[in-house]
């Protein structure tokens, strides 16, 4: 499953498309980092590879952390927990609000939640 940011207008410019692709990539990376942090406790619970005695070799820890990172990235790339999609939606909404505020002659209605920010 590919997570993408939808263009805000049908006639989006190439610069907007690149910006949206960057947003989607950053949101996916953010979700992967969160997933990696969630998976770390499971990695710490493993005594060893293949049931052998605990090995104090630092390279085993490095390989294990690379494995955790790869699993987290794969989960996020497959849609993960939906965090990346939500980040994209929120950032896009905030961008649209800022754009509307800066356009002359546009009246923007704000909710009570907006005034608390």
KOLTIMAR-197551 format. One record per residue: x, y, z of N, C-alpha, C in turn; residue in one letter. Coordinates in Angstrom, 3 decimals, padded with zeros to 6 digits. Example, Ala and Ser with C-alpha at 12.3 -4.5 7.8 and 13.67 -1.06 7.14 Angstrom:
// KOLTIMAR-197551
@n_east 013.190&n_north -005.690&n_up 007.800&ca_east 012.300&ca_north -004.500&ca_up 007.800&c_east 013.200&c_north -003.300&c_up 007.800&residuo a
@n_east 012.850&n_north -002.250&n_up 007.080&ca_east 013.670&ca_north -001.060&ca_up 007.140&c_east 012.900&c_north 000.030&c_up 007.870&residuo s
***
This chain:
// KOLTIMAR-197551
@n_east 000.850&n_north -001.169&n_up 000.000&ca_east 000.000&ca_north 000.000&ca_up 000.000&c_east 000.895&c_north 001.231&c_up 000.000&residuo x
@n_east 000.608&n_north 002.135&n_up -000.878&ca_east 001.399&ca_north 003.358&ca_up -001.019&c_east 000.622&c_north 004.512&c_up -000.413&residuo x
@n_east 001.265&n_north 005.252&n_up 000.458&ca_east 000.645&ca_north 006.417&ca_up 001.076&c_east 001.074&c_north 007.637&c_up 000.296&residuo x
@n_east 000.080&n_north 008.397&n_up -000.198&ca_east 000.385&ca_north 009.598&ca_up -000.958&c_east -000.484&c_north 010.733&c_up -000.467&residuo x
@n_east 000.035&n_north 011.924&n_up -000.638&ca_east -000.746&ca_north 013.121&ca_up -000.334&c_east -001.517&c_north 013.488&c_up -001.586&residuo x
@n_east -002.784&n_north 013.782&n_up -001.431&ca_east -003.626&ca_north 014.139&ca_up -002.567&c_east -003.438&c_north 015.618&c_up -002.892&residuo x
@n_east -003.361&n_north 015.975&n_up -004.153&ca_east -003.240&ca_north 017.383&ca_up -004.530&c_east -004.424&c_north 018.180&c_up -003.995&residuo x
@n_east -004.161&n_north 019.405&n_up -003.541&ca_east -005.222&ca_north 020.237&ca_up -002.985&c_east -006.148&c_north 020.777&c_up -004.075&residuo x
@n_east -005.638&n_north 020.898&n_up -005.282&ca_east -006.455&ca_north 021.358&ca_up -006.405&c_east -006.251&c_north 020.408&c_up -007.566&residuo x
@n_east -007.243&n_north 020.318&n_up -008.454&ca_east -007.097&ca_north 019.414&ca_up -009.604&c_east -005.914&c_north 019.780&c_up -010.501&residuo x
@n_east -005.624&n_north 021.062&n_up -010.624&ca_east -004.539&ca_north 021.516&ca_up -011.492&c_east -003.301&c_north 021.849&c_up -010.652&residuo x
@n_east -002.836&n_north 020.886&n_up -009.880&ca_east -001.673&ca_north 021.107&ca_up -009.024&c_east -000.419&c_north 021.258&c_up -009.877&residuo x
@n_east 000.432&n_north 022.178&n_up -009.477&ca_east 001.675&ca_north 022.395&ca_up -010.210&c_east 002.674&c_north 021.301&c_up -009.860&residuo x
@n_east 003.726&n_north 021.200&n_up -010.648&ca_east 004.744&ca_north 020.179&ca_up -010.376&c_east 005.431&c_north 020.453&c_up -009.051&residuo x
@n_east 005.559&n_north 021.725&n_up -008.674&ca_east 006.166&ca_north 022.057&ca_up -007.379&c_east 005.280&c_north 021.562&c_up -006.234&residuo x
@n_east 003.965&n_north 021.712&n_up -006.388&ca_east 003.041&ca_north 021.224&ca_up -005.366&c_east 003.085&c_north 019.707&c_up -005.273&residuo x
@n_east 003.191&n_north 019.052&n_up -006.414&ca_east 003.253&ca_north 017.583&ca_up -006.427&c_east 004.522&c_north 017.096&c_up -005.727&residuo x
@n_east 005.648&n_north 017.761&n_up -006.001&ca_east 006.908&ca_north 017.404&ca_up -005.326&c_east 006.795&c_north 017.639&c_up -003.824&residuo x
@n_east 006.176&n_north 018.756&n_up -003.443&ca_east 006.004&ca_north 019.072&ca_up -002.030&c_east 005.124&c_north 018.016&c_up -001.347&residuo x
@n_east 004.075&n_north 017.585&n_up -002.023&ca_east 003.191&ca_north 016.569&ca_up -001.465&c_east 003.902&c_north 015.216&c_up -001.353&residuo x
@n_east 004.762&n_north 014.908&n_up -002.310&ca_east 005.535&ca_north 013.665&ca_up -002.253&c_east 006.501&c_north 013.704&c_up -001.069&residuo x
@n_east 007.113&n_north 014.867&n_up -000.838&ca_east 008.007&ca_north 015.024&ca_up 000.313&c_east 007.240&c_north 014.854&c_up 001.615&residuo x
@n_east 006.046&n_north 015.425&n_up 001.673&ca_east 005.208&ca_north 015.296&ca_up 002.864&c_east 004.866&c_north 013.838&c_up 003.127&residuo x
@n_east 004.472&n_north 013.114&n_up 002.095&ca_east 004.118&ca_north 011.702&ca_up 002.242&c_east 005.327&c_north 010.892&c_up 002.716&residuo x
@n_east 006.492&n_north 011.176&n_up 002.148&ca_east 007.714&ca_north 010.475&ca_up 002.549&c_east 008.067&c_north 010.767&c_up 004.000&residuo x
@n_east 007.996&n_north 012.038&n_up 004.395&ca_east 008.319&ca_north 012.415&ca_up 005.772&c_east 007.336&c_north 011.788&c_up 006.763&residuo x
@n_east 006.058&n_north 011.776&n_up 006.411&ca_east 005.048&ca_north 011.181&ca_up 007.288&c_east 005.278&c_north 009.682&c_up 007.442&residuo x
@n_east 005.659&n_north 009.029&n_up 006.351&ca_east 005.927&ca_north 007.592&ca_up 006.402&c_east 007.177&c_north 007.301&c_up 007.240&residuo x
@n_east 008.205&n_north 008.121&n_up 007.099&ca_east 009.408&ca_north 007.963&ca_up 007.916&c_east 009.103&c_north 008.171&c_up 009.394&residuo x
@n_east 008.262&n_north 009.163&n_up 009.681&ca_east 007.858&ca_north 009.431&ca_up 011.064&c_east 007.144&c_north 008.213&c_up 011.651&residuo x
@n_east 006.210&n_north 007.648&n_up 010.888&ca_east 005.502&ca_north 006.468&ca_up 011.381&c_east 006.469&c_north 005.293&c_up 011.571&residuo x
@n_east 007.418&n_north 005.143&n_up 010.676&ca_east 008.401&ca_north 004.055&ca_up 010.810&c_east 009.231&c_north 004.227&c_up 012.080&residuo x
@n_east 009.608&n_north 005.467&n_up 012.398&ca_east 010.371&ca_north 005.701&ca_up 013.630&c_east 009.543&c_north 005.364&c_up 014.860&residuo x
@n_east 008.259&n_north 005.725&n_up 014.845&ca_east 007.388&ca_north 005.375&ca_up 015.966&c_east 007.247&c_north 003.863&c_up 016.092&residuo x
@n_east 007.068&n_north 003.192&n_up 014.958&ca_east 006.951&ca_north 001.731&ca_up 014.973&c_east 008.221&c_north 001.088&c_up 015.506&residuo x
@n_east 009.369&n_north 001.632&n_up 015.119&ca_east 010.647&ca_north 001.093&ca_up 015.583&c_east 010.748&c_north 001.219&c_up 017.107&residuo x
@n_east 010.327&n_north 002.357&n_up 017.635&ca_east 010.362&ca_north 002.541&ca_up 019.090&c_east 009.408&c_north 001.570&c_up 019.785&residuo x
@n_east 008.277&n_north 001.273&n_up 019.138&ca_east 007.330&ca_north 000.332&ca_up 019.725&c_east 007.857&c_north -001.100&c_up 019.679&residuo x
@n_east 008.674&n_north -001.404&n_up 018.669&ca_east 009.199&ca_north -002.762&ca_up 018.524&c_east 010.444&c_north -003.018&c_up 019.375&residuo x
@n_east 011.124&n_north -001.973&n_up 019.814&ca_east 012.356&ca_north -002.144&ca_up 020.589&c_east 012.181&c_north -002.988&c_up 021.844&residuo x
@n_east 011.108&n_north -002.804&n_up 022.622&ca_east 010.958&ca_north -003.661&ca_up 023.808&c_east 010.869&c_north -005.146&c_up 023.473&residuo x
@n_east 010.300&n_north -005.473&n_up 022.323&ca_east 010.232&ca_north -006.883&ca_up 021.925&c_east 011.623&c_north -007.404&c_up 021.596&residuo x
@n_east 012.447&n_north -006.560&n_up 021.005&ca_east 013.813&ca_north -006.947&ca_up 020.675&c_east 014.604&c_north -007.187&c_up 021.961&residuo x
@n_east 014.406&n_north -006.351&n_up 022.956&ca_east 015.141&ca_north -006.479&ca_up 024.220&c_east 014.754&c_north -007.759&c_up 024.957&residuo x
@n_east 013.554&n_north -008.281&n_up 024.700&ca_east 013.101&ca_north -009.488&ca_up 025.369&c_east 013.735&c_north -010.756&c_up 024.832&residuo x
@n_east 014.425&n_north -010.673&n_up 023.703&ca_east 015.068&ca_north -011.854&ca_up 023.133&c_east 016.400&c_north -012.080&c_up 023.829&residuo x
@n_east 016.623&n_north -013.309&n_up 024.274&ca_east 017.892&ca_north -013.632&ca_up 024.916&c_east 018.993&c_north -013.852&c_up 023.898&residuo x
@n_east 018.647&n_north -014.453&n_up 022.782&ca_east 019.684&ca_north -014.744&ca_up 021.790&c_east 019.049&c_north -015.143&c_up 020.470&residuo x
@n_east 019.909&n_north -015.357&n_up 019.500&ca_east 019.487&ca_north -015.847&ca_up 018.192&c_east 019.443&c_north -017.362&c_up 018.243&residuo x
@n_east 018.344&n_north -017.947&n_up 017.924&ca_east 018.252&ca_north -019.395&ca_up 017.793&c_east 018.302&c_north -020.158&c_up 019.099&residuo x
@n_east 018.020&n_north -019.542&n_up 020.228&ca_east 017.972&ca_north -020.248&ca_up 021.496&c_east 019.322&c_north -020.524&c_up 022.132&residuo x
@n_east 020.392&n_north -019.995&n_up 021.571&ca_east 021.710&ca_north -020.185&ca_up 022.167&c_east 021.847&c_north -019.305&c_up 023.409&residuo x
@n_east 022.940&n_north -019.489&n_up 024.124&ca_east 023.164&ca_north -018.649&ca_up 025.297&c_east 023.365&c_north -017.204&c_up 024.879&residuo x
@n_east 023.112&n_north -016.297&n_up 025.816&ca_east 023.220&ca_north -014.871&ca_up 025.529&c_east 024.635&c_north -014.542&c_up 025.073&residuo x
@n_east 024.721&n_north -013.796&n_up 023.977&ca_east 025.986&ca_north -013.401&ca_up 023.390&c_east 026.187&c_north -011.919&c_up 023.666&residuo x
@n_east 027.326&n_north -011.539&n_up 024.200&ca_east 027.615&ca_north -010.139&ca_up 024.500&c_east 028.265&c_north -009.433&c_up 023.328&residuo x
@n_east 028.165&n_north -010.007&n_up 022.158&ca_east 028.761&ca_north -009.434&ca_up 020.960&c_east 027.952&c_north -008.210&c_up 020.520&residuo x
@n_east 028.590&n_north -007.033&n_up 020.452&ca_east 027.851&ca_north -005.832&ca_up 020.040&c_east 027.344&c_north -005.902&c_up 018.599&residuo x
@n_east 028.004&n_north -006.689&n_up 017.768&ca_east 027.534&ca_north -006.796&ca_up 016.380&c_east 026.171&c_north -007.469&c_up 016.313&residuo x
@n_east 025.873&n_north -008.370&n_up 017.225&ca_east 024.556&ca_north -009.017&ca_up 017.263&c_east 023.479&c_north -007.982&c_up 017.574&residuo x
@n_east 023.785&n_north -007.038&n_up 018.468&ca_east 022.834&ca_north -005.967&ca_up 018.778&c_east 022.604&c_north -005.085&c_up 017.562&residuo x
@n_east 023.679&n_north -004.803&n_up 016.830&ca_east 023.569&ca_north -003.964&ca_up 015.638&c_east 022.703&c_north -004.637&c_up 014.588&residuo x
@n_east 022.957&n_north -005.908&n_up 014.348&ca_east 022.173&ca_north -006.653&ca_up 013.358&c_east 020.712&c_north -006.713&c_up 013.784&residuo x
@n_east 020.481&n_north -006.931&n_up 015.059&ca_east 019.121&ca_north -006.991&ca_up 015.567&c_east 018.407&c_north -005.649&c_up 015.414&residuo x
@n_east 019.125&n_north -004.540&n_up 015.662&ca_east 018.496&ca_north -003.220&ca_up 015.513&c_east 018.196&c_north -002.918&c_up 014.048&residuo x
@n_east 019.080&n_north -003.383&n_up 013.133&ca_east 018.797&ca_north -003.220&ca_up 011.704&c_east 017.548&c_north -004.003&c_up 011.317&residuo x
@n_east 017.398&n_north -005.187&n_up 011.889&ca_east 016.208&ca_north -005.991&ca_up 011.624&c_east 014.950&c_north -005.313&c_up 012.126&residuo x
@n_east 015.017&n_north -004.738&n_up 013.323&ca_east 013.875&ca_north -004.019&ca_up 013.883&c_east 013.522&c_north -002.817&c_up 013.016&residuo x
@n_east 014.540&n_north -002.113&n_up 012.548&ca_east 014.320&ca_north -000.948&ca_up 011.683&c_east 013.654&c_north -001.371&c_up 010.373&residuo x
@n_east 014.123&n_north -002.469&n_up 009.791&ca_east 013.560&ca_north -002.948&ca_up 008.527&c_east 012.098&c_north -003.370&c_up 008.700&residuo x
@n_east 011.792&n_north -004.035&n_up 009.801&ca_east 010.411&ca_north -004.455&ca_up 010.055&c_east 009.520&c_north -003.227&c_up 010.249&residuo x
@n_east 010.004&n_north -002.244&n_up 010.997&ca_east 009.229&ca_north -001.021&ca_up 011.237&c_east 008.953&c_north -000.276&c_up 009.929&residuo x
@n_east 009.968&n_north -000.173&n_up 009.062&ca_east 009.779&ca_north 000.502&ca_up 007.773&c_east 008.787&c_north -000.252&c_up 006.899&residuo x
@n_east 008.862&n_north -001.574&n_up 006.917&ca_east 007.942&ca_north -002.378&ca_up 006.108&c_east 006.504&c_north -002.225&c_up 006.598&residuo x
@n_east 006.328&n_north -002.200&n_up 007.906&ca_east 004.983&ca_north -002.020&ca_up 008.462&c_east 004.438&c_north -000.650&c_up 008.078&residuo x
@n_east 005.267&n_north 000.388&n_up 008.228&ca_east 004.828&ca_north 001.749&ca_up 007.892&c_east 004.520&c_north 001.875&c_up 006.407&residuo x
@n_east 005.349&n_north 001.255&n_up 005.567&ca_east 005.137&ca_north 001.328&ca_up 004.114&c_east 003.846&c_north 000.624&c_up 003.713&residuo x
@n_east 003.467&n_north -000.388&n_up 004.457&ca_east 002.245&ca_north -001.121&ca_up 004.175&c_east 000.994&c_north -000.468&c_up 004.745&residuo x
@n_east 001.132&n_north 000.715&n_up 005.292&ca_east -000.027&ca_north 001.413&ca_up 005.847&c_east 000.043&c_north 001.558&c_up 007.346&residuo x
@n_east 000.819&n_north 000.694&n_up 007.992&ca_east 001.054&ca_north 000.798&ca_up 009.426&c_east -000.203&c_north 000.960&c_up 010.244&residuo x
@n_east -000.151&n_north 001.885&n_up 011.170&ca_east -001.271&ca_north 002.152&ca_up 012.059&c_east -002.129&c_north 003.318&c_up 011.567&residuo x
@n_east -001.783&n_north 003.857&n_up 010.414&ca_east -002.538&ca_north 004.985&ca_up 009.875&c_east -002.039&c_north 006.335&c_up 010.353&residuo x
@n_east -000.920&n_north 006.332&n_up 011.049&ca_east -000.372&ca_north 007.583&ca_up 011.580&c_east 000.083&c_north 008.490&c_up 010.441&residuo x
@n_east 000.743&n_north 007.932&n_up 009.447&ca_east 001.241&ca_north 008.740&ca_up 008.323&c_east 000.079&c_north 009.410&c_up 007.587&residuo x
@n_east -001.000&n_north 008.671&n_up 007.375&ca_east -002.165&ca_north 009.265&ca_up 006.695&c_east -002.730&c_north 010.433&c_up 007.498&residuo x
@n_east -002.809&n_north 010.244&n_up 008.798&ca_east -003.368&ca_north 011.294&ca_up 009.663&c_east -002.462&c_north 012.529&c_up 009.674&residuo x
@n_east -001.149&n_north 012.311&n_up 009.695&ca_east -000.200&ca_north 013.426&ca_up 009.649&c_east -000.380&c_north 014.194&c_up 008.343&residuo x
@n_east -000.491&n_north 013.491&n_up 007.231&ca_east -000.685&ca_north 014.134&ca_up 005.925&c_east -001.977&c_north 014.942&c_up 005.919&residuo x
@n_east -003.051&n_north 014.363&n_up 006.432&ca_east -004.328&ca_north 015.076&ca_up 006.469&c_east -004.222&c_north 016.354&c_up 007.284&residuo x
@n_east -003.595&n_north 016.269&n_up 008.455&ca_east -003.519&ca_north 017.421&ca_up 009.337&c_east -002.637&c_north 018.524&c_up 008.760&residuo x
@n_east -001.480&n_north 018.147&n_up 008.227&ca_east -000.576&ca_north 019.144&ca_up 007.649&c_east -001.230&c_north 019.806&c_up 006.426&residuo x
@n_east -001.914&n_north 019.029&n_up 005.608&ca_east -002.600&ca_north 019.576&ca_up 004.440&c_east -003.703&c_north 020.542&c_up 004.862&residuo x
@n_east -004.460&n_north 020.168&n_up 005.881&ca_east -005.522&ca_north 021.039&ca_up 006.387&c_east -004.944&c_north 022.353&c_up 006.914&residuo x
@n_east -003.873&n_north 022.275&n_up 007.681&ca_east -003.238&ca_north 023.487&ca_up 008.216&c_east -002.710&c_north 024.365&c_up 007.085&residuo x
@n_east -002.148&n_north 023.745&n_up 006.062&ca_east -001.633&ca_north 024.507&ca_up 004.918&c_east -002.779&c_north 025.227&c_up 004.198&residuo x
@n_east -003.890&n_north 024.532&n_up 004.011&ca_east -005.039&ca_north 025.142&ca_up 003.356&c_east -005.581&c_north 026.308&c_up 004.173&residuo x
@n_east -005.638&n_north 026.147&n_up 005.489&ca_east -006.102&ca_north 027.244&ca_up 006.351&c_east -005.184&c_north 028.453&c_up 006.237&residuo x
@n_east -003.885&n_north 028.209&n_up 006.256&ca_east -002.927&ca_north 029.317&ca_up 006.135&c_east -003.057&c_north 030.016&c_up 004.791&residuo x
@n_east -003.261&n_north 029.235&n_up 003.737&ca_east -003.417&ca_north 029.806&ca_up 002.397&c_east -004.668&c_north 030.670&c_up 002.326&residuo x
@n_east -005.772&n_north 030.184&n_up 002.901&ca_east -007.018&ca_north 030.943&ca_up 002.897&c_east -006.897&c_north 032.229&c_up 003.701&residuo x
@n_east -006.179&n_north 032.192&n_up 004.817&ca_east -005.993&ca_north 033.381&ca_up 005.652&c_east -005.216&c_north 034.461&c_up 004.907&residuo x
@n_east -004.282&n_north 034.052&n_up 004.076&ca_east -003.405&ca_north 034.999&ca_up 003.396&c_east -003.958&c_north 035.524&c_up 002.082&residuo x
@n_east -005.092&n_north 035.027&n_up 001.641&ca_east -005.683&ca_north 035.518&ca_up 000.395&c_east -006.540&c_north 036.742&c_up 000.694&residuo x
@n_east -006.308&n_north 037.851&n_up -000.002&ca_east -007.104&ca_north 039.051&ca_up 000.248&c_east -008.561&c_north 038.847&c_up -000.170&residuo x
@n_east -009.463&n_north 039.387&n_up 000.638&ca_east -010.880&ca_north 039.318&ca_up 000.318&c_east -011.534&c_north 038.005&c_up 000.683&residuo x
@n_east -010.799&n_north 037.093&n_up 001.324&ca_east -011.364&ca_north 035.806&ca_up 001.711&c_east -011.744&c_north 035.868&c_up 003.177&residuo x
@n_east -012.991&n_north 035.548&n_up 003.453&ca_east -013.430&ca_north 035.511&ca_up 004.837&c_east -013.359&c_north 034.062&c_up 005.304&residuo x
@n_east -012.621&n_north 033.836&n_up 006.357&ca_east -012.420&ca_north 032.486&ca_up 006.866&c_east -013.107&c_north 032.382&c_up 008.226&residuo x
@n_east -013.971&n_north 031.404&n_up 008.354&ca_east -014.644&ca_north 031.157&ca_up 009.617&c_east -013.794&c_north 030.208&c_up 010.438&residuo x
@n_east -013.622&n_north 030.528&n_up 011.705&ca_east -012.805&ca_north 029.706&ca_up 012.601&c_east -013.701&c_north 029.087&c_up 013.658&residuo x
@n_east -013.349&n_north 027.897&n_up 014.042&ca_east -014.083&ca_north 027.246&ca_up 015.113&c_east -013.538&c_north 027.719&c_up 016.457&residuo x
@n_east -014.207&n_north 027.373&n_up 017.521&ca_east -013.753&ca_north 027.756&ca_up 018.856&c_east -012.417&c_north 027.117&c_up 019.170&residuo x
@n_east -012.170&n_north 025.942&n_up 018.628&ca_east -010.888&ca_north 025.267&ca_up 018.861&c_east -009.728&c_north 026.055&c_up 018.268&residuo x
@n_east -009.969&n_north 026.732&n_up 017.131&ca_east -008.916&ca_north 027.528&ca_up 016.504&c_east -008.497&c_north 028.700&c_up 017.366&residuo x
@n_east -009.425&n_north 029.264&n_up 018.117&ca_east -009.098&ca_north 030.424&ca_up 018.936&c_east -008.286&c_north 030.032&c_up 020.164&residuo x
@n_east -008.298&n_north 028.757&n_up 020.513&ca_east -007.542&ca_north 028.295&ca_up 021.676&c_east -006.092&c_north 028.018&c_up 021.370&residuo x
@n_east -005.721&n_north 028.051&n_up 020.100&ca_east -004.346&ca_north 027.729&ca_up 019.706&c_east -003.400&c_north 028.840&c_up 020.093&residuo x
***
